[in-house]
Amino acid sequence: MDKLTSLDRRVNGAEIYRRLYQKADGRDLFLYGYAQHTASPFKEKASEIARGGELRWHPLRGEWNIYAAHRQNRTFKPAAADDPLAPSIQGQATTEIPFEDFELAVFENKFTSLHRDAPAPASSGADAARGLGRCEVVVFAPEAKGSLATLGQEKRRLLVAAWIDRYAALLGAGHDFVFPFENRGEEVGVTLHHPHGQIYAFDRTPPVQQKAVDAFNDGFDLEKEIAQQSEALFVVEAGGLVAYCPPYARFPFEVWIAPRNRLAGPWEFTNEEEDAFAYLLGEICRRYDEYFACATPYMLGLHAAPAHANTSYHFTAQFYPLMRAPGRIKYLASVEQHTGVMTVDVMPDKAAEILRAL
């Protein structure tokens, strides 16, 4: 399968295109860009791909967790010459992207946790279920180094457009919750340093997101809270969106990006809001790196409405940095891991003051 499509959306007047190419092993590869991608692929070797893991129920925590033993063998800190997310080079082993160049790429994860053809669970004595869903890798750029801060606004806008397109496809395919995210830094467990993120499409909404659905259903109004929020918690605003440190932040220097007016997800953004969202993603990353004087390790997640949520759900993008001060990592130790109760070393208004001043 090889299909080129216009996304019927523009960034500053420029049209965006998507090329769907099916890899030799059957996995989908999407190439997004401002130019039509028509290059011929390099030849790939077909290989057997794992079809996901299984879910097991934890009776004391009330949650389904993923078990995927094949992920033990996933790519681990390869040499620069073996970067699987780089463009392929003539005469060398083909990477995950069998083209000599691209703007932004999304492909099904080779070491997937969830899959549409997930096997029946093994007999283990646990309450288990098939690990249904889909896992994708989002490669931000062909360059092996960079960040949301350094990509530039044009490439960040392309990333937002790709996220929106994947939301439409994955929610349209029947998945209940779609979660784009970025893990940055070895402190978070990153094993591939090429700038990239991932998307997990769950067929069961995870407990954290279900609690958010319940809170919004019960009357929590984030739009009202933002309107009444102390400006001492604000970091930076743009185009109807605000980046701020929530008063109940669970991590030191935690920052949320949210539209002032309730929106279920990025698919409801106006062009101005897409511009603002892309800008704020880069701006928060830049401020982290400036303050902590390093490539700040963080976990970024986009919390959009699950398919079953009602109209009260309010989208947020949440940054969880693993630093509490320059040169000092915020470790998640026994209290956090065993009880779920976070200990926060920096007051949110102080974190906002520091980031706002940069």
LUMKOL-153319 format. One line per field, with one value per residue (C-alpha): residue number from 1; residue in three letters; x, y, z. Coordinates in nm, 2 decimals, decimal comma. Example, Ala and Ser with C-alpha at 12.3 -4.5 7.8 and 13.67 -1.06 7.14 Angstrom:
BEGIN
resi <- c(1 / 2)
resn <- c(ALA / SER)
x <- c(1,23 / 1,37)
y <- c(-0,45 / -0,11)
z <- c(0,78 / 0,71)
REM end
This chain:
BEGIN
resi <- c(1 / 2 / 3 / 4 / 5 / 6 / 7 / 8 / 9 / 10 / 11 / 12 / 13 / 14 / 15 / 16 / 17 / 18 / 19 / 20 / 21 / 22 / 23 / 24 / 25 / 26 / 27 / 28 / 29 / 30 / 31 / 32 / 33 / 34 / 35 / 36 / 37 / 38 / 39 / 40 / 41 / 42 / 43 / 44 / 45 / 46 / 47 / 48 / 49 / 50 / 51 / 52 / 53 / 54 / 55 / 56 / 57 / 58 / 59 / 60 / 61 / 62 / 63 / 64 / 65 / 66 / 67 / 68 / 69 / 70 / 71 / 72 / 73 / 74 / 75 / 76 / 77 / 78 / 79 / 80 / 81 / 82 / 83 / 84 / 85 / 86 / 87 / 88 / 89 / 90 / 91 / 92 / 93 / 94 / 95 / 96 / 97 / 98 / 99 / 100 / 101 / 102 / 103 / 104 / 105 / 106 / 107 / 108 / 109 / 110 / 111 / 112 / 113 / 114 / 115 / 116 / 117 / 118 / 119 / 120 / 121 / 122 / 123 / 124 / 125 / 126 / 127 / 128 / 129 / 130 / 131 / 132 / 133 / 134 / 135 / 136 / 137 / 138 / 139 / 140 / 141 / 142 / 143 / 144 / 145 / 146 / 147 / 148 / 149 / 150 / 151 / 152 / 153 / 154 / 155 / 156 / 157 / 158 / 159 / 160 / 161 / 162 / 163 / 164 / 165 / 166 / 167 / 168 / 169 / 170 / 171 / 172 / 173 / 174 / 175 / 176 / 177 / 178 / 179 / 180 / 181 / 182 / 183 / 184 / 185 / 186 / 187 / 188 / 189 / 190 / 191 / 192 / 193 / 194 / 195 / 196 / 197 / 198 / 199 / 200 / 201 / 202 / 203 / 204 / 205 / 206 / 207 / 208 / 209 / 210 / 211 / 212 / 213 / 214 / 215 / 216 / 217 / 218 / 219 / 220 / 221 / 222 / 223 / 224 / 225 / 226 / 227 / 228 / 229 / 230 / 231 / 232 / 233 / 234 / 235 / 236 / 237 / 238 / 239 / 240 / 241 / 242 / 243 / 244 / 245 / 246 / 247 / 248 / 249 / 250 / 251 / 252 / 253 / 254 / 255 / 256 / 257 / 258 / 259 / 260 / 261 / 262 / 263 / 264 / 265 / 266 / 267 / 268 / 269 / 270 / 271 / 272 / 273 / 274 / 275 / 276 / 277 / 278 / 279 / 280 / 281 / 282 / 283 / 284 / 285 / 286 / 287 / 288 / 289 / 290 / 291 / 292 / 293 / 294 / 295 / 296 / 297 / 298 / 299 / 300 / 301 / 302 / 303 / 304 / 305 / 306 / 307 / 308 / 309 / 310 / 311 / 312 / 313 / 314 / 315 / 316 / 317 / 318 / 319 / 320 / 321 / 322 / 323 / 324 / 325 / 326 / 327 / 328 / 329 / 330 / 331 / 332 / 333 / 334 / 335 / 336 / 337 / 338 / 339 / 340 / 341 / 342 / 343 / 344 / 345 / 346 / 347 / 348 / 349 / 350 / 351 / 352 / 353 / 354 / 355 / 356 / 357 / 358)
resn <- c(MET / ASP / LYS / LEU / THR / SER / LEU / ASP / ARG / ARG / VAL / ASN / GLY / ALA / GLU / ILE / TYR / ARG / ARG / LEU / TYR / GLN / LYS / ALA / ASP / GLY / ARG / ASP / LEU / PHE / LEU / TYR / GLY / TYR / ALA / GLN / HIS / THR / ALA / SER / PRO / PHE / LYS / GLU / LYS / ALA / SER / GLU / ILE / ALA / ARG / GLY / GLY / GLU / LEU / ARG / TRP / HIS / PRO / LEU / ARG / GLY / GLU / TRP / ASN / ILE / TYR / ALA / ALA / HIS / ARG / GLN / ASN / ARG / THR / PHE / LYS / PRO / ALA / ALA / ALA / ASP / ASP / PRO / LEU / ALA / PRO / SER / ILE / GLN / GLY / GLN / ALA / THR / THR / GLU / ILE / PRO / PHE / GLU / ASP / PHE / GLU / LEU / ALA / VAL / PHE / GLU / ASN / LYS / PHE / THR / SER / LEU / HIS / ARG / ASP / ALA / PRO / ALA / PRO / ALA / SER / SER / GLY / ALA / ASP / ALA / ALA / ARG / GLY / LEU / GLY / ARG / CYS / GLU / VAL / VAL / VAL / PHE / ALA / PRO / GLU / ALA / LYS / GLY / SER / LEU / ALA / THR / LEU / GLY / GLN / GLU / LYS / ARG / ARG / LEU / LEU / VAL / ALA / ALA / TRP / ILE / ASP / ARG / TYR / ALA / ALA / LEU / LEU / GLY / ALA / GLY / HIS / ASP / PHE / VAL / PHE / PRO / PHE / GLU / ASN / ARG / GLY / GLU / GLU / VAL / GLY / VAL / THR / LEU / HIS / HIS / PRO / HIS / GLY / GLN / ILE / TYR / ALA / PHE / ASP / ARG / THR / PRO / PRO / VAL / GLN / GLN / LYS / ALA / VAL / ASP / ALA / PHE / ASN / ASP / GLY / PHE / ASP / LEU / GLU / LYS / GLU / ILE / ALA / GLN / GLN / SER / GLU / ALA / LEU / PHE / VAL / VAL / GLU / ALA / GLY / GLY / LEU / VAL / ALA / TYR / CYS / PRO / PRO / TYR / ALA / ARG / PHE / PRO / PHE / GLU / VAL / TRP / ILE / ALA / PRO / ARG / ASN / ARG / LEU / ALA / GLY / PRO / TRP / GLU / PHE / THR / ASN / GLU / GLU / GLU / ASP / ALA / PHE / ALA / TYR / LEU / LEU / GLY / GLU / ILE / CYS / ARG / ARG / TYR / ASP / GLU / TYR / PHE / ALA / CYS / ALA / THR / PRO / TYR / MET / LEU / GLY / LEU / HIS / ALA / ALA / PRO / ALA / HIS / ALA / ASN / THR / SER / TYR / HIS / PHE / THR / ALA / GLN / PHE / TYR / PRO / LEU / MET / ARG / ALA / PRO / GLY / ARG / ILE / LYS / TYR / LEU / ALA / SER / VAL / GLU / GLN / HIS / THR / GLY / VAL / MET / THR / VAL / ASP / VAL / MET / PRO / ASP / LYS / ALA / ALA / GLU / ILE / LEU / ARG / ALA / LEU)
x <- c(0,00 / 0,13 / -0,11 / -0,05 / -0,32 / -0,38 / -0,49 / -0,72 / -0,56 / -0,31 / -0,03 / 0,03 / -0,12 / 0,09 / -0,09 / 0,00 / 0,04 / 0,03 / 0,19 / 0,08 / 0,34 / 0,32 / 0,65 / 0,77 / 0,66 / 0,30 / 0,33 / 0,20 / 0,44 / 0,30 / 0,51 / 0,38 / 0,51 / 0,46 / 0,59 / 0,44 / 0,66 / 0,71 / 1,06 / 1,12 / 1,18 / 1,49 / 1,43 / 1,35 / 1,38 / 1,05 / 1,07 / 0,83 / 0,67 / 0,53 / 0,16 / 0,15 / 0,11 / -0,17 / -0,35 / -0,36 / -0,59 / -0,45 / -0,72 / -0,58 / -0,52 / -0,82 / -0,62 / -0,52 / -0,15 / 0,03 / 0,26 / 0,48 / 0,79 / 0,91 / 0,99 / 1,29 / 1,47 / 1,38 / 1,65 / 1,88 / 2,10 / 2,23 / 2,54 / 2,47 / 2,54 / 2,27 / 2,00 / 1,67 / 1,48 / 1,71 / 1,66 / 1,80 / 2,13 / 2,20 / 2,42 / 2,36 / 2,11 / 1,76 / 1,62 / 1,26 / 1,21 / 1,32 / 1,36 / 1,66 / 1,47 / 1,14 / 0,99 / 0,80 / 0,72 / 0,48 / 0,50 / 0,36 / 0,60 / 0,80 / 0,81 / 0,44 / 0,27 / -0,08 / -0,20 / -0,52 / -0,43 / -0,30 / -0,28 / -0,50 / -0,35 / -0,14 / -0,28 / -0,14 / -0,40 / -0,45 / -0,76 / -0,62 / -0,73 / -0,59 / -0,37 / -0,59 / -0,49 / -0,21 / 0,13 / 0,30 / 0,63 / 0,64 / 0,97 / 0,98 / 1,25 / 1,52 / 1,80 / 1,94 / 1,96 / 1,71 / 1,41 / 1,07 / 1,25 / 1,49 / 1,27 / 1,13 / 0,77 / 0,70 / 0,80 / 0,61 / 0,30 / 0,35 / 0,38 / 0,05 / -0,12 / 0,01 / -0,12 / -0,46 / -0,47 / -0,37 / -0,64 / -0,90 / -0,78 / -0,74 / -1,06 / -1,23 / -1,10 / -1,28 / -1,01 / -1,14 / -0,84 / -0,56 / -0,24 / 0,04 / 0,34 / 0,71 / 0,97 / 1,28 / 1,61 / 1,78 / 1,66 / 1,31 / 1,43 / 1,48 / 1,69 / 1,67 / 1,80 / 1,67 / 1,39 / 1,07 / 0,75 / 0,49 / 0,12 / -0,07 / -0,43 / -0,61 / -0,92 / -0,97 / -0,94 / -0,66 / -0,75 / -0,60 / -0,79 / -1,11 / -1,08 / -1,05 / -1,37 / -1,55 / -1,43 / -1,55 / -1,88 / -1,92 / -1,89 / -1,52 / -1,48 / -1,13 / -1,23 / -1,37 / -1,06 / -0,82 / -1,03 / -1,01 / -0,65 / -0,39 / -0,16 / 0,12 / 0,08 / 0,10 / 0,42 / 0,33 / 0,01 / -0,05 / -0,35 / -0,61 / -0,39 / -0,21 / 0,09 / 0,07 / 0,18 / -0,14 / -0,17 / -0,20 / 0,11 / 0,25 / 0,60 / 0,83 / 0,81 / 0,51 / 0,35 / 0,01 / -0,09 / -0,46 / -0,70 / -0,88 / -1,21 / -1,31 / -1,21 / -1,21 / -0,89 / -0,65 / -0,89 / -1,11 / -0,83 / -0,86 / -0,56 / -0,46 / -0,49 / -0,28 / -0,01 / -0,02 / -0,01 / 0,29 / 0,47 / 0,40 / 0,53 / 0,86 / 0,86 / 0,82 / 1,09 / 1,32 / 1,25 / 1,32 / 1,65 / 1,75 / 1,67 / 1,81 / 2,11 / 2,07 / 1,85 / 1,58 / 1,44 / 1,06 / 0,74 / 0,50 / 0,15 / -0,16 / -0,47 / -0,76 / -1,12 / -1,17 / -1,43 / -1,69 / -1,64 / -1,92 / -1,88 / -1,74 / -1,39 / -1,12 / -0,80 / -0,45 / -0,10 / 0,11 / 0,48 / 0,63 / 1,00 / 1,23 / 1,43 / 1,37 / 1,66 / 1,96 / 2,17 / 1,92 / 1,69 / 1,35 / 1,35 / 1,02 / 1,10 / 0,91 / 0,64 / 0,55 / 0,58 / 0,41 / 0,13 / 0,08 / 0,13 / 0,37 / 0,61 / 0,67 / 0,98 / 0,89 / 0,57 / 0,39 / 0,37 / 0,75 / 0,81 / 0,59 / 0,78 / 1,11 / 0,99 / 0,80 / 1,12 / 1,32)
y <- c(0,00 / 0,34 / 0,64 / 1,01 / 1,23 / 1,60 / 1,65 / 1,94 / 2,17 / 2,45 / 2,60 / 2,96 / 2,89 / 2,58 / 2,26 / 1,94 / 1,60 / 1,25 / 0,95 / 0,61 / 0,34 / -0,02 / -0,16 / -0,51 / -0,66 / -0,51 / -0,22 / 0,12 / 0,41 / 0,77 / 1,05 / 1,40 / 1,71 / 2,04 / 1,89 / 1,58 / 1,28 / 1,07 / 0,93 / 0,56 / 0,34 / 0,14 / -0,24 / -0,37 / -0,72 / -0,87 / -0,99 / -1,14 / -0,88 / -0,94 / -0,87 / -0,71 / -0,84 / -0,91 / -0,72 / -0,85 / -0,72 / -0,60 / -0,67 / -0,44 / -0,14 / -0,18 / -0,14 / -0,33 / -0,34 / -0,44 / -0,75 / -0,77 / -0,98 / -0,93 / -0,57 / -0,68 / -0,71 / -0,37 / -0,14 / -0,01 / 0,29 / 0,21 / 0,38 / 0,68 / 0,48 / 0,24 / 0,50 / 0,32 / 0,65 / 0,82 / 0,83 / 0,53 / 0,56 / 0,39 / 0,08 / 0,06 / -0,13 / 0,01 / 0,19 / 0,19 / 0,46 / 0,32 / 0,66 / 0,89 / 1,19 / 1,29 / 1,58 / 1,39 / 1,02 / 0,80 / 0,42 / 0,13 / 0,03 / -0,28 / -0,37 / -0,29 / -0,33 / -0,33 / -0,46 / -0,52 / -0,89 / -0,93 / -1,30 / -1,47 / -1,44 / -1,72 / -1,93 / -1,77 / -1,78 / -1,40 / -1,23 / -1,15 / -1,01 / -0,95 / -0,64 / -0,48 / -0,14 / 0,02 / 0,17 / 0,42 / 0,60 / 0,97 / 1,08 / 1,46 / 1,52 / 1,34 / 1,51 / 1,29 / 1,58 / 1,84 / 1,91 / 2,07 / 2,39 / 2,37 / 2,21 / 2,55 / 2,66 / 2,53 / 2,17 / 2,19 / 2,29 / 1,99 / 1,78 / 1,92 / 1,85 / 1,49 / 1,44 / 1,57 / 1,34 / 1,04 / 1,13 / 1,12 / 0,79 / 0,61 / 0,73 / 0,66 / 0,30 / 0,25 / 0,30 / 0,46 / 0,67 / 0,80 / 0,92 / 1,10 / 1,15 / 1,22 / 1,08 / 1,29 / 1,19 / 0,88 / 0,96 / 0,88 / 0,56 / 0,68 / 0,44 / 0,62 / 0,97 / 1,07 / 1,33 / 1,14 / 1,06 / 0,79 / 0,73 / 0,46 / 0,39 / 0,21 / 0,01 / 0,05 / 0,40 / 0,40 / 0,47 / 0,82 / 0,94 / 0,77 / 0,96 / 1,28 / 1,18 / 1,12 / 1,45 / 1,65 / 1,46 / 1,55 / 1,92 / 2,01 / 2,31 / 2,37 / 2,66 / 2,84 / 2,75 / 2,89 / 3,21 / 3,25 / 3,13 / 3,35 / 3,50 / 3,40 / 3,05 / 3,16 / 3,11 / 3,23 / 3,28 / 3,27 / 3,26 / 3,16 / 2,91 / 2,94 / 2,75 / 2,74 / 2,55 / 2,40 / 2,46 / 2,08 / 2,00 / 1,66 / 1,73 / 2,02 / 2,26 / 2,07 / 2,28 / 2,23 / 2,39 / 2,43 / 2,64 / 2,90 / 2,79 / 2,43 / 2,21 / 1,83 / 1,79 / 1,94 / 1,85 / 2,13 / 2,40 / 2,69 / 2,78 / 3,04 / 2,79 / 2,53 / 2,80 / 2,89 / 2,53 / 2,46 / 2,77 / 2,69 / 2,33 / 2,47 / 2,76 / 2,54 / 2,30 / 2,60 / 2,75 / 2,41 / 2,38 / 2,73 / 2,71 / 2,35 / 2,42 / 2,08 / 1,89 / 1,86 / 1,51 / 1,52 / 1,32 / 1,51 / 1,37 / 1,50 / 1,44 / 1,47 / 1,34 / 0,96 / 0,86 / 0,79 / 1,12 / 1,38 / 1,75 / 1,86 / 1,72 / 1,99 / 1,92 / 1,97 / 1,89 / 1,81 / 1,84 / 1,64 / 1,73 / 1,50 / 1,78 / 1,98 / 2,22 / 2,26 / 1,95 / 1,78 / 1,50 / 1,45 / 1,08 / 0,88 / 0,66 / 0,45 / 0,69 / 0,78 / 0,43 / 0,24 / 0,48 / 0,69 / 1,01 / 1,25 / 1,46 / 1,80 / 2,00 / 2,33 / 2,53 / 2,57 / 2,95 / 2,96 / 2,73 / 2,95 / 3,26 / 3,11 / 2,99 / 3,31 / 3,52 / 3,33)
z <- c(0,00 / -0,10 / -0,09 / -0,09 / 0,06 / 0,13 / 0,49 / 0,38 / 0,64 / 0,60 / 0,82 / 0,73 / 0,39 / 0,33 / 0,26 / 0,46 / 0,30 / 0,43 / 0,26 / 0,38 / 0,30 / 0,41 / 0,53 / 0,43 / 0,76 / 0,72 / 0,95 / 0,85 / 0,80 / 0,76 / 0,62 / 0,70 / 0,53 / 0,36 / 0,04 / -0,14 / -0,05 / -0,36 / -0,33 / -0,39 / -0,09 / -0,02 / -0,01 / 0,34 / 0,49 / 0,60 / 0,96 / 1,21 / 1,44 / 1,78 / 1,81 / 2,15 / 2,50 / 2,74 / 3,02 / 3,38 / 3,65 / 3,97 / 4,23 / 4,51 / 4,28 / 4,05 / 3,73 / 3,41 / 3,35 / 3,03 / 3,02 / 2,70 / 2,75 / 2,39 / 2,48 / 2,68 / 2,34 / 2,21 / 2,07 / 2,35 / 2,31 / 1,96 / 1,81 / 1,60 / 1,29 / 1,39 / 1,46 / 1,36 / 1,34 / 1,10 / 0,72 / 0,54 / 0,34 / 0,01 / 0,07 / 0,44 / 0,65 / 0,61 / 0,91 / 1,03 / 0,76 / 0,43 / 0,26 / 0,22 / 0,36 / 0,53 / 0,73 / 1,00 / 1,03 / 1,23 / 1,22 / 1,41 / 1,69 / 1,62 / 1,99 / 2,05 / 2,38 / 2,23 / 1,90 / 1,71 / 1,67 / 2,03 / 2,13 / 2,38 / 2,73 / 2,87 / 3,15 / 3,46 / 3,73 / 3,69 / 3,55 / 3,21 / 2,87 / 2,53 / 2,49 / 2,23 / 2,10 / 1,89 / 1,96 / 1,72 / 1,72 / 1,61 / 1,47 / 1,50 / 1,23 / 1,03 / 1,24 / 1,52 / 1,77 / 1,87 / 2,09 / 2,09 / 2,17 / 1,88 / 1,61 / 1,51 / 1,49 / 1,14 / 1,24 / 1,57 / 1,37 / 1,15 / 1,46 / 1,60 / 1,26 / 1,26 / 1,62 / 1,52 / 1,21 / 1,43 / 1,69 / 1,41 / 1,27 / 1,60 / 1,77 / 1,44 / 1,45 / 1,78 / 2,03 / 2,35 / 2,46 / 2,25 / 2,43 / 2,24 / 2,47 / 2,48 / 2,71 / 2,71 / 2,88 / 3,00 / 3,35 / 3,22 / 3,06 / 2,70 / 2,50 / 2,16 / 2,17 / 1,82 / 1,89 / 1,90 / 2,08 / 2,09 / 2,07 / 2,26 / 2,15 / 2,44 / 2,40 / 2,78 / 2,93 / 3,19 / 3,56 / 3,57 / 3,26 / 3,39 / 3,71 / 3,51 / 3,32 / 3,65 / 3,79 / 3,49 / 3,49 / 3,86 / 3,79 / 3,80 / 3,57 / 3,46 / 3,24 / 3,55 / 3,75 / 3,49 / 3,47 / 3,85 / 3,88 / 4,05 / 3,79 / 4,02 / 3,88 / 3,51 / 3,31 / 2,96 / 2,74 / 2,37 / 2,13 / 2,39 / 2,56 / 2,89 / 3,03 / 3,41 / 3,72 / 3,87 / 4,24 / 4,29 / 4,08 / 4,17 / 4,03 / 4,10 / 3,80 / 3,66 / 3,38 / 3,21 / 2,88 / 2,84 / 2,63 / 2,84 / 2,68 / 2,72 / 2,43 / 2,43 / 2,24 / 1,98 / 1,70 / 1,82 / 1,79 / 1,56 / 1,35 / 1,60 / 1,88 / 1,69 / 1,64 / 2,01 / 2,12 / 1,90 / 2,03 / 2,40 / 2,36 / 2,25 / 2,50 / 2,80 / 2,68 / 2,63 / 2,97 / 3,14 / 2,96 / 3,04 / 3,41 / 3,47 / 3,24 / 3,07 / 2,83 / 3,09 / 3,14 / 3,14 / 3,06 / 2,83 / 2,79 / 2,60 / 2,80 / 2,55 / 2,60 / 2,57 / 2,32 / 2,59 / 2,77 / 2,77 / 2,67 / 3,01 / 2,94 / 2,91 / 2,72 / 2,88 / 2,78 / 3,10 / 3,15 / 3,43 / 3,46 / 3,66 / 3,82 / 4,14 / 4,09 / 3,86 / 3,90 / 4,13 / 4,01 / 4,16 / 4,24 / 4,28 / 4,57 / 4,83 / 4,94 / 4,58 / 4,44 / 4,72 / 4,82 / 4,51 / 4,73 / 4,57 / 4,78 / 4,61 / 4,69 / 4,52 / 4,56 / 4,23 / 4,26 / 4,31 / 4,01 / 3,80 / 3,91 / 3,82 / 3,48 / 3,40 / 3,46 / 3,20)
REM end
